[in-house]
Every structure is written in C-alpha cells, then in structure tokens.
Amino acid sequence: MKKLYTKKGDFGITKDYANNEIKKHDSMVKTIGKIDSLQSILDLAILKSQGEEKQMLEKVQKKLWQLSGELFNCPGDCLIDPVKEEDIQDMENFIDSLGEPPNKFVRFNTEDSITMNECRVRCRELETHLAELLEKNKLRPEMYQYINRLSSLFFMMGYKKSE
C-alpha cells in the first residue's frame, strides 16, 4: 500500500513537483502555505455563494490551484490554465460590476461579509509573501497582479454583504 507520508518532513524537508528537495522554512514553501490558507476559507465562501458570485469564486479557486502548481514546479501537463492578463481584466470587470467602492470605513457585520473579509485578509498575507518572489523574478508579474486584484474582489464582495 502506498503511504501518504514520506518521513522527510520529520527533518524539515519537502519536495516540489519536480522532485527537488526544499527546506520547509524556504519562502516558497511558506508562500504555498499561504495559498492553502486562502483556499481553505475560499471553500467556505464558495459554499455560501450562488449565481455569478459563485462562478467567479470557483474560477478564482482554479486559478489559485494553477498558481500554486506553477510556483512549485508543476510539470506542463498539470499546468493547463495559468493566470493570464485576460484573467486580471475579467476580475476587474467583475469588481466594477459590483458598483462604487465605499468612501467610508466599512464594518463587516454579517456572517457572509465576515467570510469574504477573511478571504481578503488571507489574500493580503499571500500578497506580501509573493512580493518577495516577484522581486527575485521567481513569479510572473501577472500572477502578482491577479492576487492584488483578488483582495479588491473580496473586499467589494464583503462590502456588498454588509448591512
């Protein structure tokens, strides 16, 4: 029987998709953990959504999987839909369709708005980790721009769900 665990982690080591050993304190591993953290709350947001909002969040979920795979040296056959400029434009169009942003402090005070705000907070944490990779040319600019817009998407979705 194949086992899930390898015991390499017991020594602070993991492997990427290309089978390269990486120390678990490496910034890339920490960044992948931030993507996982965002995806876990995004699962809840998707569960609570419907219609066009749900479709947009499901698309985001797929793009996050692709971003994670690309960062972790996924072979070409699993990288089928990487983040592109058109994805950023689609997201901007969706954000714009939600209306004007508020010109005052927003209080997230419903369960759904708090869920979207938690997505936003985790997205911002991911963005700070990606900034280092962008600076070191280990990240395509479109990937960073996508995550930057994503926090705006979560904010506006949360704002629309506030009372």
Secondary structure as GFF3:
##gff-version 3
##sequence-region A 1 163
A	DSSP	three_ten_helix	8	11	.	.	.	ID=ss1
A	DSSP	beta_strand	13	15	.	.	.	ID=ss2
A	DSSP	beta_strand	21	23	.	.	.	ID=ss3
A	DSSP	alpha_helix	27	47	.	.	.	ID=ss4
A	DSSP	alpha_helix	51	71	.	.	.	ID=ss5
A	DSSP	alpha_helix	85	97	.	.	.	ID=ss6
A	DSSP	alpha_helix	111	135	.	.	.	ID=ss7
A	DSSP	alpha_helix	141	160	.	.	.	ID=ss8
###
